[in-house]
Amino acid sequence: MRIVLKLGTSTLTHPTGNLNIRRVEELCKVCSDLKNAGHELVLVSSGAVAMGVGKLSLAERPKDIPGKQAAAAVGQCELMYIYDKLYSQYHHVVAQLLITADDIETPERAKNFHNTLARLLQLRTLPIINENDTVATQELGIGDNDTLAAIVARTIRADLLILFSDIDGLFTADPHSDPAAKLIPVVERLTPEIERLACGAGSKFGTGGMQTKLHAAHIATEAGVPMVIANGAQPAALYDLMDGKPVGTKFLAQEAEA
């Protein structure tokens, strides 16, 4: 399978913003094993700003754009160093792609992005993509990696898009505040009722919430790519997904209208 896996900040870091070493090591081990089994993987990884916050010993995520960009510049180096070190242990080569909205929306640059990504997969590398937070802004850029992951999945005609987050999937209510909330295992179609279930942003170091995930589901499923929201706290759940077992919430791909 050709899989796009989005890793949220909450998956990669502790609430302090520092790297969750045990989880990231397990994640890289599982992803390496899936590549060894013949699957193609593309990672869309958050975490640069949060890791920059941790490395700079800041009390919280900067609120101003230059502060966020500075944290991203520091954190992106650290993030890729860690990925390269861990994947090299399993003899896999990583590649970094930092992109902006123009790289997707401008036809010529979008073509170049697609061609580069296709060649990296042909070379059996593990591409790791992030929005270029050092030059992009919330106002001008893509805005969140859920959307970016969906666009990547559509671009390379992935077989599956997986969004790892700090939540088990889509619930009937916010499980953080409502103990009666129930997991929705399958969403056949994105209806207004489903969209009303979206809640606000999650961890203080991340940017995405359920709204961005449902927006990603729109992009992916309408392009014929099924999508899963799952809890990144258990990287081994990727094995279950590859075996066709129910994990998190699955959004079914929509068939193109004749």
C-alpha positions in Angstrom: 0.0 0.0 0.0 1.0 3.6 -0.5 0.3 5.3 2.8 0.4 8.9 3.9 0.9 9.2 7.7 0.4 12.5 9.4 2.0 12.9 12.8 0.6 15.6 15.1 2.6 17.6 17.6 0.9 15.8 20.5 2.1 12.4 19.1 5.7 13.5 18.9 6.1 15.5 22.1 5.3 15.6 25.7 3.0 18.3 27.0 6.1 20.2 27.9 7.0 20.4 24.2 10.0 18.2 24.6 10.4 15.1 22.4 8.5 11.9 23.5 11.6 9.7 23.0 10.0 6.3 23.7 7.0 7.0 21.4 9.1 8.4 18.5 11.5 5.5 18.7 8.6 3.0 18.5 7.0 4.9 15.7 10.2 4.8 13.6 10.6 1.1 14.3 7.0 0.3 13.2 7.3 2.5 10.1 10.6 0.9 9.1 9.0 -2.6 9.5 6.1 -1.6 7.3 8.6 -0.4 4.6 10.4 -3.7 5.0 7.1 -5.4 4.3 6.9 -3.5 0.9 4.6 -0.6 1.8 5.4 2.9 0.6 5.3 5.5 3.3 5.2 9.3 3.2 5.2 11.2 6.6 3.7 14.6 7.1 5.2 15.6 10.4 4.4 18.4 12.7 6.5 19.2 15.7 9.1 21.7 14.4 7.7 24.7 16.4 7.1 22.6 19.5 10.6 21.2 19.4 12.0 24.6 18.9 10.1 25.8 21.9 11.6 23.0 24.0 15.1 23.4 22.7 15.0 27.2 23.3 13.5 26.6 26.8 10.6 28.8 26.2 7.7 28.7 28.6 5.1 28.4 25.9 4.5 28.4 22.1 5.2 32.0 20.8 2.1 33.9 19.8 3.8 36.2 17.3 4.6 35.1 13.8 8.4 35.9 13.9 8.6 34.0 17.2 6.9 30.9 15.7 9.2 31.1 12.6 12.3 31.3 14.8 11.1 28.3 16.9 10.4 26.4 13.7 13.9 27.2 12.3 15.5 25.7 15.4 13.1 22.8 15.8 13.1 21.6 12.2 16.9 20.9 12.4 16.4 18.9 15.6 13.4 17.0 14.2 15.1 15.9 11.0 18.3 15.0 12.9 16.2 12.6 15.1 14.3 11.1 12.2 17.5 10.6 10.2 19.3 9.0 13.2 16.4 6.6 14.1 15.5 5.5 10.6 19.2 5.0 9.7 19.3 2.3 12.4 16.9 0.3 10.3 18.7 1.1 7.0 16.1 3.5 5.6 17.0 6.9 4.0 14.8 9.9 4.9 14.2 12.9 2.7 13.0 16.3 3.8 10.5 18.4 1.8 9.5 21.8 3.2 6.7 23.4 1.2 4.4 26.4 1.1 0.9 27.0 -0.3 2.4 28.2 -3.5 4.1 24.9 -4.0 0.7 23.3 -4.2 -1.4 26.0 -5.7 0.9 27.1 -8.5 0.6 24.6 -11.4 4.2 24.5 -12.4 5.5 24.2 -8.8 2.8 21.6 -8.0 4.0 19.5 -10.9 7.6 19.8 -9.6 6.5 18.8 -6.1 4.7 15.8 -7.5 7.6 14.7 -9.7 10.1 15.0 -6.8 7.9 13.1 -4.4 7.3 10.3 -7.0 11.0 10.0 -7.6 11.8 9.8 -3.9 9.3 7.0 -3.6 10.8 5.3 -6.6 14.2 5.5 -4.8 12.6 3.8 -1.8 13.3 6.7 0.5 11.0 7.8 3.3 9.9 11.4 2.4 9.1 13.6 5.5 7.0 16.6 4.6 6.2 19.7 6.6 4.9 23.2 5.8 7.8 25.6 5.7 7.0 27.3 8.9 10.0 29.6 8.8 8.5 31.5 5.8 4.8 30.5 5.8 2.3 32.1 8.1 -1.1 31.0 9.3 -2.6 33.8 7.2 -0.7 33.0 4.0 0.2 29.3 4.3 -1.7 26.0 4.3 -2.4 26.4 8.0 -2.3 22.9 9.3 -0.7 19.6 8.5 -4.0 17.7 8.5 -4.9 19.6 5.3 -1.4 19.2 4.0 -1.5 15.5 4.5 -4.8 15.2 2.6 -3.4 17.2 -0.3 -0.3 15.0 -0.4 -2.5 11.9 -0.3 -4.5 13.2 -3.2 -1.4 14.2 -5.1 0.3 10.8 -5.0 -3.0 8.8 -5.2 -2.4 7.2 -1.9 -4.2 4.0 -0.8 -4.7 5.3 2.7 -4.4 8.5 4.7 -3.8 8.1 8.5 -4.0 11.1 10.8 -2.3 10.3 14.1 -3.5 12.6 16.9 -4.1 12.6 20.7 -7.6 11.3 20.3 -8.9 7.9 19.4 -11.1 9.1 16.5 -14.3 11.0 15.9 -16.8 10.9 18.9 -20.4 11.7 19.3 -19.2 14.4 21.7 -15.9 15.7 23.1 -14.5 12.8 25.1 -12.3 15.1 27.1 -15.4 16.7 28.8 -18.2 14.2 28.2 -17.8 10.7 29.6 -20.8 9.5 27.6 -19.1 10.2 24.3 -18.9 7.2 22.0 -16.4 6.5 19.2 -17.8 6.5 15.7 -16.0 3.6 13.9 -17.0 4.3 10.3 -18.1 7.5 8.5 -19.6 6.6 5.2 -20.2 10.2 4.1 -19.5 13.6 5.6 -22.9 14.9 6.4 -23.8 18.2 8.2 -24.5 16.1 11.3 -21.0 14.7 11.2 -19.5 18.1 10.7 -21.3 19.5 13.7 -19.4 17.1 15.9 -16.1 18.9 15.2 -14.6 20.6 18.3 -11.8 23.1 18.9 -8.0 22.7 18.9 -6.4 20.1 21.1 -3.0 20.5 22.8 -1.5 23.9 23.6 1.5 23.1 21.4 -0.5 22.0 18.3 -2.7 23.9 15.8 -5.1 21.3 14.6 -8.5 20.2 16.0 -11.3 18.0 14.7 -12.4 20.7 12.3 -9.1 20.5 10.4 -9.4 16.7 10.4 -12.9 16.7 8.9 -11.6 19.2 6.3 -8.8 16.8 5.5 -11.4 14.0 5.2 -13.3 16.0 2.6 -10.2 16.5 0.5 -9.0 12.9 0.7 -12.3 11.0 0.4 -13.5 13.1 -2.5 -10.2 12.2 -4.3 -10.9 8.5 -3.6 -8.6 8.1 -0.7 -9.9 6.6 2.5 -8.8 8.2 5.8 -8.4 7.1 9.4 -8.1 9.2 12.5 -6.3 7.2 15.2 -4.5 7.8 18.5 -0.8 8.2 17.9 0.0 7.1 21.5 0.0 3.5 20.1 2.2 3.4 17.0 1.7 -0.4 16.8 -1.9 0.3 15.7 -0.4 0.7 12.3 0.0 -3.1 12.1 -3.7 -3.5 12.8 -4.6 -1.0 10.1 -2.5 -2.9 7.6 -4.3 -6.1 8.6 -7.7 -4.5 8.0 -8.7 -4.4 11.6 -10.9 -1.6 12.9 -8.8 1.3 14.5 -10.1 4.7 15.3 -12.5 6.3 12.9 -12.4 5.4 9.2 -13.8 7.7 6.5 -14.7 5.8 3.4 -13.6 7.0 0.0 -16.3 8.5 -2.2 -16.8 7.0 -5.7 -16.5 9.5 -8.5 -19.8 10.5 -10.0 -20.4 9.3 -13.5 
